[in-house]
Amino acid sequence: MLFGLSSGAALATVVGVLIEVPVMLMLVRICRRTVTWFDE
């Protein structure tokens, strides 16, 4: 089975999304808080 329960591709897809979304939200939060540190 290509995408079974023991498939590395299925695991990477699920874990990648679960890690990527919180990290991206954290980066957006950091960027919004530090926007006043930089000149236009």
Steps between C-alpha positions, in 0.01 A plus 500: 500500500636836402305713748419251775532553873867403493580723203768763546324733255176494699686561824697790352181656363319491834796600719610769255166677514475469879843661541491749212179684592594591862852600391365728227252659743780554752717668235214730400448592865872578543506710182196699606644571845840615368377709207569821695867407540575574134489812287269523201 
